[in-house]
């Protein structure tokens, strides 16, 4: 029922009616069409989308075909490992001359803590590294040290999410899932995305580190156990092996195809069937790929597998090389918990972790190179943050540590189109903030995708009417200065 309106009154309904059918809206549509700015009509998808791991072309020629990411969750101290700061020695023990943002104010101190270990120049490049990293010094001309990383979210979880999936909140697909969504995998007998976990337990945020998020389940990472058997239930019972097992598997394939045809567009079902079929193919391929006894004694010594302290990381680094050699797209080597999070006891804990990891990681670089794989394999080393340049837990030398710092920290990359023997970017004179050639987590992702032949603005997934990407539509640049 119409109700009388006061003079000059216009309801929202009347306004929209006038705007939609009036002369002004018709003129606007004509002008937009003339300028080529009118949106294209929506086109419904006539065919159901199919997802698989078959190899796919990128947007442009690629430099990298595989990636090994060595995650050091917790926050390695950059000014003690990669980023020498003489100014810290000048101000040692004095109040920090600036503002600080602490994660734990209760244990905070403003006393400047200089680098605790000496730095030396290495290689033809003269890159400075801590004395805690002698083995990395031998391959320094193959790596690019990026001293200007920044996420700016000063806690572990948010910063891990940012570097893993481009957002500071959970639920997004991680980098390995995006790469396999965009490019597929060269191997159809091994998982496309593999995580090698630590024998002492799961990492911080556990399966969020290998999550497919809202991408189809097919792109989720596969976790490999840190001890033998590395994949459980891979072998069929003795009575089912041979022709009998093959006939059974073929019968299951027929049942799966019928069931799949009755339930189109069920992505989780597609992924489950694909994983079962992959498991059957892995019975031979996975065992062979992870059998390091096939490697020479010299190679095992190179990785430190003959020593207790380096055996775990050495074994996992060697398995990572064997996996990318066999066509796996993305391999993640990950520590337990947040073991690089040295709020206290850094004087003892940091050298121990470096001893465990330095030789195996350096061996991976030299071994990839000797196998002709480094040019096409991108290697990343780093955590989600660095540390502050002041003392935390000021209770004596054995108790001191450093608090979180996501405003300026260091990672390094090698191979896969990265320029070796260089440093990129810089933090301020105290190592607190990245100030020169800053690299955000969005820049980091855009650069990696570029090396794999993918444009970060074009690698999208359509979901609920939105176009989603790894860089989340945020400003991101390819860091071309570090490209070979």
PyMOL commands that set and color helices and strands:
alter all, ss='L'
color gray80, all
select helices_A, chain A and resi 12-21+23-34+78-81+86-90+105-107+134-138+140-142+156-165+175-183+206-210+217-219+238-240+243-262+267-289+292-294+297-302+308-325+346-370+374-376+441-451+480-482
alter helices_A, ss='H'
color red, helices_A
select strands_A, chain A and resi 66-71+108-112+119-122+127-130+143-150+193-196+222-224+330-334+377-382+386-387+390-392+404-405+409-414+422-424+426-427+434-436+439-440+460-463+466-469
alter strands_A, ss='S'
color yellow, strands_A
deselect
rebuild
show_as cartoon
